[in-house]
Each structure stands twice: as structure tokens, then as C-alpha cells.
Amino acid sequence: MSNEFTYRITTTRFDENYSPSENSRTTTNFANLARGEHRQQNLRRTLSMINHRFNDLARRDNPTGDRYTVELEIVSAELQFNSKGEDHRFPLIEILDIQIVDRDTGARIPGIVGNNFSSYIRDFDFSVRLPAVNEGSSEFIVPGDFGDLHGKLFQHFLDSEAYRARFEVDPVICISVATSRTYRRTGHHHPTLGVEYQQDDYSLTDEYFRKMGLQVRYFLPPGGVAPLAFYFRGDLLSDYTDLQLIGTVSVMETFQRIYRPEIYNATSPAAEIYRPTLEEQDYSPTPIIYDRVERSQLAKKQGTYTEERFMKPHRELLEQWAARYPVLVG
């Protein structure tokens, strides 16, 4: 076998009966919700919030507000390669895929894949490598090649036969705005995504995703209280239908209300000039149990796993492959 990288995609239904497998990333946010004595209640409430938000945004020909149901699948991408004469596999990323069910017509409408993006290599970069580089430093240091390998592997995956055989459109990764940046409302209003905001400067996360070939725009959806960050290839506003965009908003705004209620379940909506903070006291927690401390601890644990099982033993191969792969930025 040659040293070419290939990918294997598997999917798992994410519903109220979902239970993380032994092979699933334990830091994945949806896995966090699916553990403990409240797991099924957590999942049921989360899915109900998603469906309610979707129908709230998709009001056209939907007078009773229950026309659509959102179905989710966890998409796991595994990197397959040969190193030192042996075949190896390593989990690359996990994301959510959306299917929209029209209960009036019975049609199943593909949504946008990419929601709840998580990555072992990103855990290594942010929870292992970056702290090590900055240990004992008087000022914050970001290596010039920070995120290069991860970005190239992500783009290689999107251009792979495995991805293109499974998905028709590029992913959109939607996450929280950065608490280190200030956002200003613009005069642009999109009928589905809402009011656009612009940041005062790119965050470290913005730069990291840029190396994945992704641009970023920020929108505060109708009825929401804080902007969401949308990372994408191509044209966010013309490459996807309104229902597809609504699917991404309904899923990710729901998860952010659970993960970061101080921002996304705040009592007051974002002002014209907005600086998000997790110190906000005027917010309503959701009834869904989510352990942020565990998430942080496991990120470091899995970053260390990546270092020991992937980065160190295959460093030479990874460096050679990355040197041949072209640099593409968003």
C-alpha cells in the first residue's frame, strides 16, 4: 500500500436513544449530553428545542408551526494510511449531518453537514501544543505553523472521494462567537440568517479555521440573542437553500444555548456593539445538563492521546505529506 491518505466515513443516528460507542470521541459535545442518569431526558429535550426553533424560523406555509422535523446523524471520518509498512487508522473528525423531514409532503430534504465539528488534532493543537509553547512565556505565542497540518488534512478530506460520494455540498461549521473579540452590527440583514455583525479583528479560532480553507461571517438570527459564527467555503448566502440554513441555525443555536447559556440564552439581545462574555449573570440556564468542566479536561486527555498515538509515531510521514499538499486558505 502507498502512503496516500484515504478516509472511511461511518454514521450513527443521534436521537433520544443515542449512546456513545467505545470508539466515539468522549469530548464530542453530543456525547457529553448522552451520559449519566439524565441522558435520555437531555437528548429528548435537545431534539425538541431544535425542532421548535426550526419551525419558528420556517414559517412559510407552516401555520401550525409543526410542519418540519429535524433528524441528525453523527458523521465520523477516519484517516487510513500506511506507515513503516503497516496499515493504520486514526479518527480525524466528527460532525453532525442534518436531514429535514417535511411532514406535509413526506419529502426528506438534505441539510448541511458540519455542525458540532470536533477533532482530535484540534484538541492536540489547542490543549497540548499551545500550552506547551507558552509555558513560562511572558506573552502569548502562536507558532507560525499552528494549525497547518490540521487544515491540510481537513481540506484533503473535503476533496476526497469518500466525502464527495456521501455529501453534495461543502460543510458549514457554526460555533459560538469569541469572547476575546468585539462585534459591531452592520446594515446588512439576511431574511434567514438575520442581522450581520463584523468582528474588530480575527480570533485565533478564525485563523485556525482559515487554514482549513474556511471564511467566516457572523449573523444574529431572527429571534436570537447573540450572533453565531459561520465558517464556510464558497458563498454562504447563495450555495444553500433557506431551509438548509435554517437547519444549521436551529441545531447550532440550540447546542450553544446549552453549552453557553450566558451568551445564547441571555435575557437581553446583543447590542449594536457587542462583546460576548461568560461572566454574564442575566441569563436563563436550560434544563439540560452539560458538563463544561469535563469537556475541558477530556480535551487535554484526548490531545495527549493524539500526540502519543498519531503525532509522534508518524511525525516524519505527516511532515512529508504536508510538504507536498498545497496551501489553501479561506
C-alpha positions in Angstrom: 0.0 0.0 0.0 1.2 3.5 -0.8 1.4 6.3 1.7 -1.6 8.1 0.3 -4.2 9.1 2.8 -7.8 7.8 2.4 -10.9 8.2 4.5 -13.6 6.0 5.9 -16.9 7.5 6.9 -19.4 5.9 9.3 -22.6 7.4 10.7 -24.6 7.0 13.9 -28.2 8.1 14.4 -28.4 10.9 17.0 -31.8 10.6 18.7 -33.1 10.1 22.2 -31.8 6.6 22.2 -28.3 7.6 21.3 -25.5 6.1 23.4 -21.8 6.9 22.6 -19.8 4.0 21.3 -16.4 3.0 22.6 -14.9 4.5 19.5 -16.7 7.8 19.8 -14.7 10.9 20.9 -15.7 11.4 24.5 -15.2 15.2 24.2 -17.8 15.4 21.5 -20.5 17.7 22.8 -23.3 15.4 21.8 -21.6 12.6 23.7 -21.4 14.8 26.8 -25.2 15.1 26.7 -25.7 11.4 26.3 -24.1 10.2 29.6 -25.4 10.0 33.1 -28.8 9.3 34.6 -30.4 12.2 32.7 -29.1 11.2 29.3 -32.4 10.3 27.6 -34.1 13.4 29.1 -31.2 15.5 27.9 -31.5 14.2 24.4 -35.2 14.4 24.2 -35.2 18.0 25.3 -32.4 18.9 22.9 -34.2 17.5 19.9 -37.4 19.2 20.9 -35.6 22.5 21.2 -34.1 22.0 17.7 -37.5 21.2 16.1 -39.2 24.1 17.8 -36.5 26.5 16.6 -36.6 25.2 13.1 -40.4 25.6 12.8 -40.2 29.0 14.4 -37.8 30.1 11.6 -39.6 28.2 8.8 -42.9 30.0 9.0 -43.8 29.9 5.3 -46.7 27.5 4.6 -46.4 26.4 8.2 -49.3 27.9 10.0 -49.4 25.4 12.9 -45.6 25.6 13.4 -45.0 21.8 13.3 -44.5 21.0 9.6 -40.9 20.1 9.9 -38.8 17.6 11.9 -35.1 17.6 12.0 -33.2 14.3 12.1 -29.5 14.1 12.9 -26.6 11.7 12.2 -23.1 11.8 13.7 -20.6 11.5 10.9 -17.3 10.1 11.9 -14.3 10.3 9.5 -11.4 8.0 10.0 -8.0 8.6 8.4 -6.5 5.5 6.8 -2.8 5.4 5.9 0.3 3.2 5.7 3.4 3.9 7.8 6.5 1.9 8.2 5.0 -1.0 6.3 1.8 -1.2 8.5 -1.7 -0.1 7.9 -3.0 2.5 10.4 -6.3 4.2 11.2 -6.8 7.3 13.2 -10.1 9.2 14.0 -9.9 12.5 12.2 -13.2 14.4 12.8 -16.8 14.1 13.9 -19.6 16.3 12.7 -23.4 16.3 12.6 -25.4 15.9 9.4 -28.9 17.2 9.1 -32.0 15.8 7.3 -35.1 17.8 7.2 -38.4 15.9 7.1 -41.4 17.7 5.6 -44.4 16.1 7.4 -46.9 17.6 5.0 -45.3 16.1 1.8 -43.2 13.3 3.3 -40.2 14.7 1.5 -36.7 14.3 3.0 -34.5 17.4 2.4 -30.7 17.2 2.8 -29.4 19.8 5.2 -25.9 21.0 5.7 -23.2 18.8 7.2 -20.6 20.3 9.6 -22.4 21.1 12.8 -20.7 20.4 16.1 -17.3 20.0 14.5 -14.8 18.2 16.7 -11.3 16.9 16.1 -8.6 15.0 17.9 -5.9 17.0 16.2 -7.6 20.3 17.2 -7.6 19.0 20.8 -3.9 18.4 20.5 -3.2 21.8 18.9 -5.2 23.9 21.5 -4.9 21.7 24.6 -1.4 20.3 24.3 0.8 22.1 21.8 -0.3 25.7 22.5 0.1 25.4 26.3 3.5 23.8 25.9 4.7 26.6 23.7 3.5 29.2 26.1 4.7 27.6 29.3 6.9 30.2 31.1 6.4 32.8 28.5 5.6 36.4 29.5 3.5 37.0 26.3 1.2 34.7 24.3 2.9 32.9 21.5 1.3 31.3 18.5 3.7 29.3 16.3 3.6 30.2 12.6 2.7 26.7 11.5 -0.1 26.4 14.1 -3.0 24.5 12.5 -1.2 23.8 9.3 -1.4 20.0 9.4 -5.0 20.0 10.6 -6.1 22.5 7.9 -4.5 20.5 5.2 -6.0 17.2 6.4 -9.4 18.8 6.6 -9.3 20.2 3.1 -7.9 16.9 1.8 -10.9 15.1 3.4 -13.4 17.5 1.8 -11.9 16.9 -1.6 -11.7 13.1 -1.1 -13.8 10.5 -2.9 -15.3 9.4 0.4 -16.7 12.9 1.2 -17.9 13.6 -2.3 -19.7 10.3 -2.6 -21.6 11.0 0.6 -22.3 14.7 0.5 -23.3 17.0 -2.3 -22.3 20.4 -0.8 -19.5 21.7 1.3 -19.9 21.8 5.1 -20.8 24.8 7.2 -19.3 24.9 10.7 -21.3 27.0 13.1 -19.9 27.8 16.5 -20.0 30.5 19.2 -18.5 33.9 18.7 -15.2 34.5 20.5 -15.3 36.2 24.0 -12.0 37.8 23.1 -13.4 39.9 20.3 -15.9 42.8 19.9 -18.6 42.6 17.2 -20.4 45.5 15.5 -23.8 45.3 13.8 -23.8 46.1 10.1 -26.6 47.4 7.9 -26.9 44.0 6.2 -29.9 41.8 7.0 -30.4 38.4 5.6 -34.0 37.0 5.7 -32.9 33.7 7.2 -29.6 34.3 8.9 -30.7 37.7 10.3 -28.5 40.7 11.1 -24.9 40.5 10.1 -22.1 41.5 12.6 -18.4 42.1 11.9 -15.6 41.5 14.4 -12.9 44.0 15.3 -10.1 41.5 14.5 -9.7 37.8 13.6 -9.6 35.5 16.6 -7.2 32.6 17.0 -10.1 30.3 16.1 -10.8 32.4 13.0 -7.2 31.9 11.9 -7.3 28.2 12.7 -10.4 27.7 10.5 -8.9 29.9 7.8 -6.1 27.3 7.4 -8.9 24.8 6.9 -9.9 26.8 3.8 -12.9 28.4 5.5 -14.1 32.0 5.6 -16.2 33.4 8.4 -19.3 35.6 8.7 -21.3 36.4 11.8 -25.1 36.6 11.9 -27.7 37.1 14.6 -30.7 35.0 13.5 -34.3 36.3 13.9 -35.4 35.8 17.5 -31.9 35.0 18.7 -29.9 37.0 21.3 -26.3 36.6 20.1 -24.5 36.3 16.7 -23.3 32.9 15.6 -20.0 32.4 13.7 -20.5 30.6 10.3 -17.3 29.1 8.7 -17.7 28.0 5.1 -16.2 27.5 1.6 -17.7 29.2 -1.4 -20.7 31.5 -0.9 -22.7 31.1 2.4 -25.7 33.1 1.1 -26.1 31.5 -2.3 -24.8 27.9 -2.1 -27.5 26.8 0.3 -31.3 27.0 0.4 -33.2 28.8 3.2 -34.3 25.5 4.7 -30.7 24.3 4.8 -29.6 27.4 6.5 -32.5 27.2 9.0 -31.4 23.7 9.8 -27.9 24.8 10.7 -29.2 27.7 12.8 -31.7 25.6 14.7 -29.3 22.9 15.5 -26.3 25.0 16.5 -28.2 27.8 18.3 -29.8 25.0 20.4 -26.5 23.5 21.3 -25.0 26.9 22.1 -27.9 27.7 24.4 -27.0 24.5 26.2 -23.2 25.0 26.2 -23.0 28.7 26.6 -26.3 30.0 28.1 -24.6 33.1 29.4 -24.3 34.2 25.7 -27.0 32.4 23.8 -29.7 32.3 26.5 -29.1 35.8 27.8 -32.1 37.9 28.7 -31.1 40.8 26.5 -30.1 40.5 22.9 -26.8 41.7 21.6 -26.5 45.4 21.2 -25.1 47.3 18.2 -21.6 46.9 19.7 -21.3 43.5 21.3 -18.6 41.9 23.5 -19.7 38.3 24.5 -18.8 37.2 27.9 -19.2 34.0 30.0 -19.4 36.2 33.1 -22.9 37.4 32.2 -25.3 36.9 35.1 -28.6 37.9 33.4 -29.4 34.7 31.6 -31.6 31.6 31.8 -30.0 28.2 32.0 -31.6 25.4 30.1 -33.0 22.3 31.9 -30.4 20.2 30.0 -27.3 19.0 31.9 -24.0 19.7 30.3 -20.6 19.4 32.0 -18.2 22.1 30.7 -15.5 21.2 33.2 -15.5 17.6 31.9 -15.3 18.9 28.4 -12.1 20.9 29.1 -10.5 18.0 31.0 -11.2 15.5 28.3 -9.9 17.8 25.6 -6.5 17.7 27.2 -6.7 14.0 27.7 -7.5 13.4 24.0 -5.0 15.9 22.8 -2.3 13.9 24.7 -3.7 10.7 23.1 -3.3 12.3 19.7 0.3 13.3 20.5 1.2 9.8 21.6 -0.7 7.7 19.0 -0.5 9.9 16.0 1.7 13.0 16.0 4.9 11.4 17.5 5.0 8.0 15.9 4.1 9.3 12.4 5.8 12.7 12.5 8.1 12.0 9.5 5.3 10.7 7.3 3.0 13.6 8.3 5.7 16.2 7.6 6.4 14.7 4.2 2.7 14.5 3.3 2.1 18.1 4.4 5.1 19.4 2.5 3.5 18.0 -0.7 0.0 19.2 -0.1 -0.8 22.7 -1.5 -1.6 25.5 0.9 -5.1 26.8 0.5 -6.6 29.3 2.9 -10.1 30.8 3.2 
